[in-house]
Amino acid sequence: MRRHELSDEEWAIIAPLLPNNSRGIERVDGRRVINGILWRFRTGSFWRDVQERYGPRTTLYNRSSRRRHAGVWDRLLDTITMETS
């Protein structure tokens, strides 16, 4: 695990809250993608500047965007906030 990436404990909380619907193709590792999305927002970088170790930038952008439109991020933050209160 690198600095600023999700710990095992953090991933255990987040993973069940994320959609897991595969369309028959092998998916890029969800934890790696979340770490890439978080890296992008922490650094304020453009999607094209996300480091390759997090997977294809189009995958990161698409998952981030789809989850935003579906309200996944809001539900995730609400759940984490309630659990830590």
N, C-alpha and C positions, 0 to 999 in steps of 0.2 A: 504494500500500500504506500502510495506517495503522499507527501504533505498535501493537505487540503482535499484529499479524496475520502469517500465514505468509508467509515470503519465497518467491521463485520456487524457490530451492534446497530449502527445506523441503517445499514442495508437490510437487516432483519426486520426493522420497523417499516421501511419504505417498500420493500419488494412486494408484500401482499396487497398493497394499495394500488399497484400499477396494473394496467390492462396487460393481459398476456394472450392476445389473440393472434395466432400465427396464420399466415395465408399460404402455407405449404412450402415456403422457402425458409432456409435456415436463417435465423435472426442473429444480428450482432448482439453480443452479450449485453443484457440490460444494465447491469451495474457499470460497465465501461461507458455505455452511452450516457447514463445519468451523470457520471463523473465528467464527461466531456461537456455536457450541457451546463453543469455547474461551473466548470472551468471557464467557459465562454462568458457567463454572466459575471463571475468574480473578476475577470480581467477586463471586461468591457470590449473584448475583441470582436471582430467580424467573424461570421461563420467560417469564412474561407481561411481564417487564421488558426482555427482549432487544430491542436496537435494531432498528428496521424494516429498516435497510440490509442485515441478514443474511438476510432472507427471513421467510416466515411462521413464527411461533413454534411452530405445530403441526408444521411440517416439521422444524424443528430438534429438537424433543422426540422426534418419531417416529423420526427417523434415529438419534439418540443412543441411544434406548432399544432399538431393534431391533439396533443394532450391539453394544450391551452384551450383550444376550441371546444373540447369535450368537458372542460371543467375539472380535469384530473388534478391539476396543480392546486386549485382552490380546495378540493376535497382533501388532498394530501396534507396541505398546510393546516387545515381545520382539525384534522385527526391528530396530527402531531402536537398541535397547540393544546388540544384537550387532554392528551396523554401526559404532557409535561406540566400541566397546571395542578 
